[in-house]
Each structure stands twice: as structure tokens, then as C-alpha cells.
Amino acid sequence: MTVRYFDHAAATPLDADVLAAMQPYFSEQFYNPSATYTAGQSARKSLEAARTQVAAVLAARASEIIFTAGGTEANNLAIHGIMQRFPEGNIVVSSIEHDSVLAPAHHYDCREVAVMADGRIDLEDLKAKIDDNTVLVSIMYANNEVGTLQPLRDVGQLIQGLRKGRARPLYFHTDACQAANYLDLQASRLGVDLMTLNGGKIYGPKQSGVLFVRGGLVLEPLILGGGQERGLRSGTENVAGAVGFAAALTKTHSLRREEAQRLEGLQEQFVDLLTEKIPQAVLNGSRKSRLANNVHITLPGFDNERLLIQLDEAGFLAAAGSACSASNEEPSHVLRAMGLSDQAAQASLRFTMGRATTEEQVRQVVDTLSSLVAQ
């Protein structure tokens, strides 16, 4: 049976060029980059070259790039790293953040910002939630479930204005894991101090990631030991993972405009076909401010778990929401925050496309879903 994959928000396949770049570091160039002999220093050069590659895409300095084992670790390092320095302070996050932001944030005095029905944050509520004790604001770039984009530049300008005359610092973090395939990542233009990226979402290796940390910003480390990664992540560096991440990010960056345009066309086709063949389907999230690859719908009266099983049996892989919380039987906190009822949330499906998605596959999945709904 041919498998048609519509869950790129959960994981992307490893790009062949990325695998080729990583291959030597699994066996031939396996050396510890902290070793003083020539082979170890060669591995160190490869690691630092990867760091420079990543920095170039972010228009940052190489010293501002910290390699991690994925987006979850990077989010935790950003939040705990700031909040442990200012335990008496508070953190402000959006109510639709990924669990790897919400869970660590709620270890501290945490305020959640409301979102509107389309998933975009309420900027007035954000402004109201930030007070003199706020030391960190974390707003995701693009939502992993409904694909809604957040106005990061507006948030950055708001925070910049609120910094004046404050006794405490005020930092701005964004989880950009879902955004990296299609959007600008230049940290200075976005106005962020910290930014999280995940290799498993950009056709790179899983368990690879990056935290951008603006120069001069001090974090408390999560992992103590040998002092690698500027003392923020001790342990022997994963050179293969770093090289693979850098190769994936560089390729993604070179393709992003072309791929975003192509997927926007498929997205429009997808939504038009749904409107024609399943008129009761409701599109969730912003139609305009949205990731190019995301189609998230509610089918009133249907059970999403049963539909996903039936789609799987027909060769279509889709999702009900975040893969990281798939084992949680609670309705999506993202959809709840957007005003959907628990019943509507449990009737919702997410389809996320990628580089291999075709027009034919889009037609096939809508035809199959239409048949299942008709039954």
C-alpha cells in the first residue's frame, strides 16, 4: 500500500544531502572534539564550521549558537536558564505554546496571554500581563497545531518599549521550530533574545536543535559537567547531529521562499476541495497568517481518533494535534484557548504537508476523507 504522509509538523524525513553530510562523523571522524590530538581538533573544526553555518542563516554570531538535543531541550534551557537567575520574577507566555514551553514556565510565576479565535495573541492582553517583575516573555513564531503565525515583530517592539526605565531585565524568547521551513529567521529583525530551532522539523536529524542566545545574555545551565557549549550544555558534543542540523537548516533556508509558494498553492487547493466536498468542515486558525503547509479542520459530530485510524488504513498519515502530547487524552489546550468546545476539539484533524506532497495526494486525501464522512 502506498503511504501518503500528511504529518510533517510532527516529523520530517531526513534529507539525503543531510545524511551524506553526517555520514563521516558516525565512523571515520568519530573523535571527541575536546581531544587535543589532531583528529580531535579536526572534529572540533567541523563542529565550529556547523555553528558558523547556522549563525549565517540567523544573521547572528557563531558564539550565539548553542547546540542542543532538540527543540524541547532548547525551550527548557531558555526558560529555566533565565528564570533560575530571577526566581522572584515572573514569565509571560501565550496560552497556545508547545508543552515544552508551558511545562517549564509553570514551575515559576507564570501568566498566560489570551489568544483570539484565529489563534493570534491579544497584544493588549500581553501588554497588561507584563509588569515590573516580568523577566521573560515567550511567544511562539508559528503554532504547531493550527499553523497560526504570531506577530513577533510587534511583540518585539512592544517589549523594547517596555524595557525603558525598568529595574529588571526583560527578555524575549520564541519557539520557532515550526517556522524554520518557511519564514525569516534573522533574530535581530524579529527582535528576539532567544530562539529555539529543531532539526527534526527541517529534514534534519531528530534529537538535534539549537538555541540562539543573544550575546551578553547570561543563562543558568541545565546540564553540568565538562562545560561544553559555553558552559550551557555539558557533555561530549554530537558532531554528526550538529553537522546534520547545519546542513538541513542551510538547505531549508535556500528553498524556503520557493517551497512556501508551492505549498501555499496546495493549501489553497486543499481548502477549496474541502469546501466543495465536505462543506461542514470548519477551518481552524487564521486563513491569512498561517504556515503554508498547515490545514487544520473540525468535522462537527465526528470522532477524530476513528477518522485517523480509517485514514491510516487507507494509507494516509495525519494527526489530531501535537505528536508530543498524543498520549494525553485531554482535548487540545490550543483549541480550547481559541474557544473551541471539547467536543469540537475531539472532532478536529491536522494535515501538514511537505516537500514530497503533490496535488494528486491532496486530491486523494480529500476524496478519501469525503468518503469516510459520507459513510
Secondary structure as GFF3:
##gff-version 3
##sequence-region A 1 375
A	DSSP	beta_strand	4	5	.	.	.	ID=ss1
A	DSSP	alpha_helix	16	22	.	.	.	ID=ss2
A	DSSP	three_ten_helix	23	26	.	.	.	ID=ss3
A	DSSP	alpha_helix	38	58	.	.	.	ID=ss4
A	DSSP	three_ten_helix	62	64	.	.	.	ID=ss5
A	DSSP	beta_strand	65	68	.	.	.	ID=ss6
A	DSSP	alpha_helix	71	83	.	.	.	ID=ss7
A	DSSP	beta_strand	90	94	.	.	.	ID=ss8
A	DSSP	alpha_helix	99	105	.	.	.	ID=ss9
A	DSSP	beta_strand	109	113	.	.	.	ID=ss10
A	DSSP	alpha_helix	123	129	.	.	.	ID=ss11
A	DSSP	beta_strand	134	138	.	.	.	ID=ss12
A	DSSP	alpha_helix	152	162	.	.	.	ID=ss13
A	DSSP	beta_strand	171	175	.	.	.	ID=ss14
A	DSSP	alpha_helix	187	190	.	.	.	ID=ss15
A	DSSP	beta_strand	194	198	.	.	.	ID=ss16
A	DSSP	three_ten_helix	199	201	.	.	.	ID=ss17
A	DSSP	beta_strand	209	213	.	.	.	ID=ss18
A	DSSP	alpha_helix	239	277	.	.	.	ID=ss19
A	DSSP	beta_strand	282	283	.	.	.	ID=ss20
A	DSSP	beta_strand	294	298	.	.	.	ID=ss21
A	DSSP	alpha_helix	304	313	.	.	.	ID=ss22
A	DSSP	beta_strand	316	317	.	.	.	ID=ss23
A	DSSP	three_ten_helix	323	325	.	.	.	ID=ss24
A	DSSP	alpha_helix	333	337	.	.	.	ID=ss25
A	DSSP	alpha_helix	342	345	.	.	.	ID=ss26
A	DSSP	beta_strand	348	352	.	.	.	ID=ss27
A	DSSP	alpha_helix	359	374	.	.	.	ID=ss28
###
